[in-house]
């Protein structure tokens, strides 16, 4: 399959569909965006013209009936995943959606059941895993854990203040005032009242990236042990005993994005700083500090990373996964763990 271009179809080309995904797939080597589906005619036709896409359809059903595709990108609101994903999985090709897996554990389980029947796989858009800095940091963390050269991992802290996550990323968005009728949405969670469910969906919408990134950096599962009533501190413990904390907006920024992670070992650390999600051609930054001990001089390393941003690399990673060159960075079964962690956090915070 790697000798020919991977044919991708887009299910929806709204804000994130265009600005986070489509513009990156059309520039990804080995990829052809063969068709798009979008109910808004003006948007559909203008997007197809701008990006040189040969075929455009009003519905995903029409597109799938007429096109032979190798993969689907469906950037839709996550509270529609339950009505959307099982249907497009019937095409039996790999599917990419934005995070999280669903708006509730029950709907997430329905998606997993449909996925099992489909015989294919579903990659979630946890783009921070595809940032060149995260990829570099993760490889270094794994090497340090294996070698033990600066001792055992002790602590992981992620800081994510609210800020300008768009960073000009919607400046070239094609939009219209067309209305879309008949949109179907998933039912709310059965184990939460309306207020609690809103708190849950607000949390997974904004902080599920950090919930997922925590597991990725730890390299293992973890559980929530404390939920600060004010909503700032989320504390947990990995299966191996490593302490972990997510600090959620202890302050805000208006024209900046200051997300970071500290991975602490006994005699050193890996620091990760990530750019705004929609910032183009700006990778994160990595700093590695090692203190060998026994009088040896400590060393700090700051690698120079390529000017490739996470969304562009994520598109390349999805295509490579379809080609069989790598595994999907986060599949649906792992994304279900994020929903469970989030549910426990809400239960600890609100008692419901």
Secondary structure, 3 states (H helix, E strand, C coil): CCCCCEEEEEECCCHHHHHHHHHHHCCCCCEEEEEEECCCHHHHHHHHHHHCCCEEECCHHHHHHHCCCCEEEECCCHHHHHHHHHHHHHHCCEEEEECCCCCCHHHHHHHHHHHHHHCCCEEEECHHHHCHHHHHHHHHHHHHHHHCCCCCEEEEEEEECCCCCCCCCCCCCCCCCCCCCCCCCCCCCCCCCHHHHHHHHHHHHHHHHHHHHHHHHHCCCEEEEEECCCCCEEEEEECCCCEEEEEECCCCCCCCCCEEEEEEECCEEEEEEECCCCCCCCCCEEEEEECCCCCCCCEEECCCCCCCCHHHHHHHHHHHHHHCCCCCCCEHHHHHHHHHHHHHHHHHHHCC
